[in-house]
């Protein structure tokens, strides 16, 4: 029997997580540090171009509002609650899994984003240097560390291990290696599951093709795993890719201890196709 993804539950878990995280920021902060503002801005930007705008319309619109109001939020974090209260009716959370905590939901969102990178990166116009694996990976890791979503530091540890292993480091430095990144992030998540005493996934019952006893890669058929991730988090027909124009305003360097280059922020996304033709004329 073919595995059918439970998309409403996935969406509900992600929506619950984002609402909870925004509420936590509001409760904990009288003002945002410049570092936290940067992390949020970069994460919102990444979500903006990788989330499917139709099927995640409520969350997509919230992210759009958050991006456009970051300067106000920086000075007055409680303004976040106003934006969230306005968006909350559009974010269904009724199917939220009681056994899926914020770390679990962060990884569900990360898988949606990682497949969105593969689906969307060729539809981004403008300064393509910023649609890169190293930027996306730094953004996701910064978010996990800033908001306590890597409590056992498995994400950061595997990041360091990959940098020390030449083949892995080369793959992650490939500016367009988004398929490799999606599979690498799946491996990070599986390490978290394994160390947490949970079964590695996908389970054989959900994806028998994902297991390849004849391979030398821990019995995984990586192409089958990628196909499973795509079907689970970004199934065919979910959204027609949209054109996005990326415009730069500022750049900033990442942590000097990080092995992968720079992080760039402050871009503006113009989502409407008619505008694309005006800009390119």
TITI-388922 format. One record per residue: x, y, z of N, C-alpha, C, CB in turn. Coordinates in steps of 0.02 Angstrom, whole numbers, plus 50000, padded with zeros to 5 digits. Glycine has a CB too. Example, Ala and Ser with C-alpha at 12.3 -4.5 7.8 and 13.67 -1.06 7.14 Angstrom:
REM TITI-388922
506604971650390506154977550390506604983550390505654977650452
506424988850354506844994750357506455000250394507044997050286
END
This chain:
REM TITI-388922
500424994050000500005000050000500445006250000499525000050062
500305010849954500715016849948500605021550007500555020549882
501165024050033501125028750089500825035350066501815029850119
500345037850105500015044250090500205049150145499235043450084
500535054650128500735059450180500135062750213501185064750150
500215064050277499685067450315499835074950315499635064650388
499705078150259499885085150251499525089750301499735087450181
498875088850314498545093250363498875093050431497815091450370
499105087150452499445086750517500125090050515499515079550539
500495089050460501145092250453501065099850456501475090150386
500575102450419500455109650419500265112150488499915111450368
499825108350522499595110450588500175110650638499055105650614
500625105650635501195105550681501655111450668501585098950673
501765112950604502195118650586501885125250608502335118750511
501245126050595500905132250614500915133250690500175132150590
500785127850728500795128250801501485130350825500605121450831
502005127450795502685129150814502845136450801503185124650776
502675139050743502835146050726502455150750773502645147550653
501825149350785501435153550831501725153350901500705151350832
501915147450924502205146750991502865150450996502295139451009
503285149850944503935153250945503855160750945504355151050885
503395163350904503285170550902503025173050969502805172450846
502585169151000502325170951066502875171051118501775166351087
503325166151114503875165751162504335171751155504265159251152
504475173751094504905179651082504585185751113505035180651007
503935186451104503575192251131503605192351207502835192151108
503525186551239503515186251312504205187351342503245179451334
504725185151307505405185251335505775191751321505795179451308
505555195551273505975201151249505625207851256506165200051177
505945212551291505725219451290506015223051229505935223051356
506565220451206506865222951144507275217351114507295229251156
507325217251048507715212151015508445214151012507445210750944
508895209451023509595210851010509695211150934510055205351041
510235214550914510365215050842510495208050812510965219550829
510795203650853510915196850828510265193150817511355192950878
509795193550865509155190050857508765192950798508745190450922
508795199450790508455202450732508735199650667508535210150734
509405199150663509705196550602509505189350589510475196950607
509505185150642509325178150634508605177550610509405174350701
508145181450641507445181150620507365183650548507025185350667
507695189150531507625191850464507855186750412508025198250457
508415183550424508675178750376508215172650371509375176550396
507945170450428507495164650428506845166350392507345162350500
506565172250405505945174250371506065174750296505695180950399
506635177550276506795178050205506825171150172507455181750195
507155166450206507205159650180506525156450173507665155350224
506105157250225505425154450222505035157550165505065155650289
505145163950154504755167550104504835164650034504945174850104
505455162850015505545160449947505505152849941506215162749920
505485149249997505465141949992504795138950009505985139050038
504375142350049503725139550066503255139950006503415143150126
502835134849997502325135249944501795140349965501995128349931
501725145549925501285151149946500555149349945501395157049900
500345144749902499635142849899499445138349957499485139449833
499805132949966499615127950015499795130050086499945121349999
500265134650093500445137450158500235144750161501215136650172
499665146350132499495153350123499475157250188498815153950088
499195154250241499165157850305499845159450333498775153850355
500285154350334500955155350360501355159850314501315148650368
501255159050248501615163250200501445170550211501455161050129
500815172050222500605179050233500875181750299499845179550232
500895177450351501185179650414501925181350405501095174250469
502295177050371503005178250359503095184750320503315172350320
502675185850272502715192150233502625198150279502175192250178
502125197850324502015203450370502605204350418501375202350410
502885198950442503445199250488504055202350454503615192350515
504185200350392504755203150355504675210650345504825199650287
504065212650328503955219750312503975224150374503295220550277
503905221150433503865225050495504445223650543503215223750530
504995221150517505555219250561505835225150599506095215950521
505865231050568506135236950603505705238850663506195242850555
505035238250654504585239750710504665234450764503855240150686
504685228050744504755222550792505415223150830504725215850756
505935225350797506595226150828506555231050887507115228650777
506185236450878506125241550930505575239850981505985248250899
505075235950958504495234651000504245227450989503925239650985
504595222451019504405215451008503675213751022504825211151051
503325217051070502615215451080502185216451017502335219551136
502445220550969502075221450907501995214750870502425226550862
502455210050885502395203350857501715200250873502955198850884
501485201250935500855198150956500275200750915500735199351030
500295207250896499765209950855499755206650786499855217550847
500335205750756500375202450691500145195250695501085202850663
500345191850749500165184750757499415184050770500555181650815
499125188450811498405188150824498005189250760498205193450877
498255193650718497925194850654497955188750609498235200950618
498515185050612498615179450567498345172850594499345178650553
498275172250660498125165850690497505162450662498035166750763
496945165950648496365162350620496505158950553495795167150612
497025161150518497195158350453497675152550458497495163750408
497895150950520498385145650530498065139850567499005148250569
497815134850531497485129250565497965125250609497155124550513
497775124350672498205120650718497815115050753498495125350770
497185113950733496765109050767497045102050765496065109150737
497415100450712497685093750704498395093050732497685091850631
498605098050770499275097850800499385091450840499385103950844
499955088150828500125081950863500375083450933500655077850823
500065080550983500275081851051500975079151065499785078751101
501205074251025501865071451036502395074650991501845063951024
502215080050956502705083550913502865090250946502425084550840
503435090550980503645096751014503945101550963504145095251070
504215107150988504475112150943505065109750902504665118250982
505485105550931506055102850893505795098550835506525098650938
505305094250850504995090050799504695094350744504445085550830
504315099550762503985103750712504495107950673503485108350746
505035110150705505555113750670505845109450614506115115850718
505935102950627506205098650575505705097250520506435092150606
505065096850537504565096250484504595102450438503855095450514
504625108250468504675114450429505315114550389504635120550475
505865112250418506515112150383506485107650322507065109950430
506135102050327506075097650269505655100750214505765090950289
505115104250233504735107950182505175113050148504115111450215
505565116750187506015121850160506545118650115506355125750216
506825112950136507365109950097507115107450029507675104150135
506505104650026506235102649962506025108749922505635097749972
505795113949958505625120249924506235123349890505335125049973
506825122549920507435125049888507535121749821508045123949933
507455115149819507545111349757507025113549705507485103749770
506395114349728505865116149682505895123349657505195114949715
506145127849700506065134949686506695138549662505835138349747
507295135749674507895139949665508005142149593508505136049688
507755138449544507835140549474507325145749453507785134549428
506855147349497506355152349482506505159049515505665149949504
507075159549546507275165849577507695169749527507675164649643
507515176049517507875180449471508245185849510507395183649420
508755188649480509125193949513509805191449536508735196649573
509995193049597510645191249624510635184149650510855196149681
510805179349606510755172349624511305170049671510775168149561
511795174249684512325172249731512055170949801512875177649734
511475173649815511185172849882510725166749888510815178949901
510575163649832510175157449833510675151749833509675156949772
510995150749890511535145949895511435141249954512205149449902
511775135549949511735130550003512035133350067512105124149983
512605136750063512925139050124512505144250161513615141950108
512165148550123511725153550155511135150050189511485158650104
510825145450153510245141950181510435137950244509925137350129
510995134550240511215130450297511395134750357511815126150277
511765140150346511925144650401511295147550433512375150350376
510805149250392510185152050417509815147050461509735154250359
509765140850438509405135750476509765134150542509325129250435
510435133650539510805132250600510775138050649511535130650583
510835144150625510775149950668510095150050704510875156450628
509575148450667508895148350696508845143050750508375147150642
509105137150736509075131650784509445133450848509365125250754
510035136550841510435138150900510135144050939511155139850879
509885148950904509615154950937508995153350979509445160250886
508595148550957507955147350990507915140451023507395148050939
508485137551039508505131351077508215125451041508145132351140
508285125150975507995119750936508505114450918507685122450873
509095114950947509615109850940509895108151009510195112250891
509455105851055509655105251126510235100551138509065102951166
510305095351099510865090651108511445092251061510625083551096
511385097651023511905100050977512095095050923512525101851017
511625090750903511765086150848511845089850782511205080950843
511435094950771511465098850710512155102150704510905104150708
512365105550757513005109050755513585104150750513085113350818
513525098450784514065093450781514145090650711513915087750830
513585089050678513635086350610513875091550561512955083550588
513705097950574513965103450533514735103450537513685110250557
514995102950598515725102950608516035096750577515895103250683
515725090950586515975084750557515995085050482515555078750580
515485087950452515465088450379516025092950354514785091250356
516145098450389516695102950370517365099350372516705109050415
517445094550418518075091050425518155085350374518145088250495
517605083450342517625077950294517615080950224517015072950304
518145080150185518215083850121517635083150073518835081650087
517395077050063516855076050014516215079550036516715068650004
516045078950100515445082150126515515089750122515315079950198
516095092250143516205099550141516145102250071516885101250171
516405098550022516375100749953515655100949928516785096049909
515265095849947514565095649926514175101549956514245089149947
514285103050019513915108450051514135115350027513995108050126
514725115749998514965122149970514715123149899515715122449972
514435117849869514145118549802513545123149806513935111549773
513575128849773513065133949781512365131449763513235139949740
512315126449720511655124149697511535116749717511595124949622
511895114349766511815107349786511235106249833512455104949818
510645108549814510085108449860509815101349872509525112749833
509885096949823509665090049835510105086749887509685086049769
510755087849883511205085249934511035088150002511945086749915
510895094650005510725097750068510095094750098510645105350059
509585093550057508965090550082509105083750113508445089950025
509535079750082509695073150109510145073750171510045068850056
510595078650171511025079550229510615081650290511575084750214
510145086050280509705088150335509285082350360509245093950313
509075077950315508725071850335509175067450379508485067850273
509815067050363510285063150403510365066250472510965062750368
510385072950476510425076250541509805074450583510485083950533
509225075050553508605073450588508605066150611508005074850543
508855061750570508875054650590509345053450648509085050350530
509895057150651510335056450708509975058650772510975060650699
509605064150768509215066450825508715061150847508855073050808
508375058150798507885052850814508225046850847507515050650750
508795044850819509145038950845509385040050917509745037150800
509695045850929509935047250996509375048551046510405053250994
508785050051019508205050951063507835044451077507735055851033
508115038851053507805032451065507225030851019507575032051135
507165034650965506625033450917506885030050855506265039950899
506445027050817506635023350757506845028250702506065018850733
507335026050663507535030050605506985029850553508215027550576
506955034950514506415035350465506675037350397505885040350488
506305036050344505645033150344505655025750363505325033950275
505105023450392505045016450412504965012150350504445015450460
505185005850354505125001350296504415000750270505384994450315
503925000950316503225000350295503005006350253502764999550355
503315012150265503135018250228503535018950164503235024350272
504145016450164504575017150105505035011150099504985023750109
504785005450075505224999550067505805000750019504814993650043
505705005149969506245006649921506815010549953505965010549863
506685013650011507195017750043507755013450073506885022050096
507625007050081508115002550111508444998350058507794998050165
509104998550055509484995050003510044991150036509765000149951
509904984750056510414980750090511054979750050510134974050108
511014980849985511614979749944512054985849938511414977649876
511854991449968512244997549962512764997950018511785003649964
513215002750011513725003850062513585010150103514415004350029
512975012650099512815018950134512285017650188512565024250084
512465013250235512035011750291511345009350268511955017850336
511345005750212510745002550186510215007250159510444998350240
510405013550148509915018250122509985019050047509995025050156
509425019150013509395021049943509245028449941508855016749903
509745032549931509675039749939509175042849889510345043149932
509155040249828508675042949780507965041549803508785040049710
507855035549829507185033849855507005038149915507155026349873
507505039549958507375043750016507185050849994508005044050062
507545053549944507375060149920506665060249890507885062549867
506495054949852505815054549824505295054349880505745048349779
505455050849934504995050449991504905057350023505255045350043
505465060850035505435067550064505025072250020506145070350074
505125071849955504755076149909504005074749913505005075149837
503825068349914503125066449916502815068249984503035058949903
503215067750037502965069050105502855076450117503445066250156
503315080650094503315087650113503165092450056503965089550143
503215090149994503065094549937502815090149880503705098549915
502225086949888501965082249838501815085649772501345078849863
501825081749718501705084449652501015087749649501755078849598
500985093249615500365096749607500195101449665499815091949599
500635101749717500485105849775500495113249757500975104349831
500975115149714501015122249695501405122849631501345126449751
501175127349587501575129149529502115133949551501125132149472
502755132649537503285137149559503165144249535503965134649535
503345149149576503225156149560503885159749549502825159549616
503875164749507504475168749496504575173549554504425172649430
505195174049576505375178449631505975182549609505535174449696
505945189149619506505193549604506845195349669506275199949565
507485194249672507875195449732508295201649723508315189349750
508205206349769508565212749765508965213749828508065218649754
509595215549821510025216249880510035223449905510735214149863
510075224049972510175230650001510785230850045509555232750041
510885225550085511455225450130511725218350134511265227950200
512345217950158512645211450171512955211550239513165209550117
513025205650267513365205050332513735198550334512855205550391
514275198350371514655192150375514405187950432515405193550383
514475181350423514255176650474514795175950527514095169950443
514665171750577515145170150629515815168250599514885164450675
516355171350620517015170050590517245162850601517535174850617
516955159450650517135152450662516795147650614516975150550733
516315150150576515955145950529516385144850467515285149050511
516385138650440516785137250381516485139550316516915130150378
515845141350314515535142450250515365149750238514915138350245
515855153650219515745160050188515335165250226515445159050126
514905168750189514545174450216513805173250216514695180550176
513465177250257512735177450257512525184250233512445175850328
512015184450191511795190750163511075191850182511885190850086
510915198050200510245199450223509975205650189510215200150299
509345207250206509045213450185508795213350114509525218950193
508565207450090508305207650024507555208550023508475201449987
507335209949964506645211649953506385206949899506565219149933
505825203749909505545199149860504945202349827505345192449894
504955202549760504385205149722504045199149691504605210349667
503435197549714503135191149700502705191049637502735188949757
502515196749611502025196649559502355196249490501585202849563
502135191449451502445190049386502435196149341502095184349353
501885200049335501905205949291502475210649308501255209649295
502635211349374503185215649394503845212949369503195216449469
503895206349363504515203349340504695205849271504455195649340
504205206149227504335208349159504535215749156503725207149114
504245219749200504435226849204505165227549225503975230649252
505355223549276506035224049301506545221649251506105220249365
506355216849211506835213949164506845217449097506685206749154
506375222049087506335225449021506925230049011505685229349015
END
